Amino acid sequence: MSQEVSFVAEEINSIVKDILESLLASVTYQHSRISQLTEQVIEEVLKKLVAQKRPYKYLVSAVIMQRTGAGLHTACSAFWDTTSDGVAVVRWENRSIYCVVTIFGVAI
């Protein structure tokens, strides 16, 4: 698979970090807004990835939680073609929010 159509986690991470910075950097945790913010993160990530017009199906998961010092452990697994498919995980935080976005890219 050529470089321009391969799943490059570092590229995806950069895109997601930019989105999280623009959407969440100045946000203070409010439980009533988290559902909306989570949807917004997922929509923006998908929009940017699809705009690249690469031959992939994307699955995006986002978790936003209040940053209180509590631990968070997540895991995921897939059975796929390791030469063309991939996963990227972005961890991001500010003073009151902790966010984890997971993106699976499955080659078409």
HELIX and SHEET records of a PDB file:
HELIX    1   1 GLN A    3  VAL A    5  5                                   3    
HELIX    2   2 ALA A    9  LEU A   24  1                                  16    
HELIX    3   3 HIS A   31  ALA A   51  1                                  21    
SHEET    1   A 3 TYR A  56  GLN A  66  0                                        
SHEET    2   A 3 ILE A  97  ALA A 107 -1                                        
SHEET    3   A 3 GLY A  86  GLU A  93 -1                                        
END                                                                             
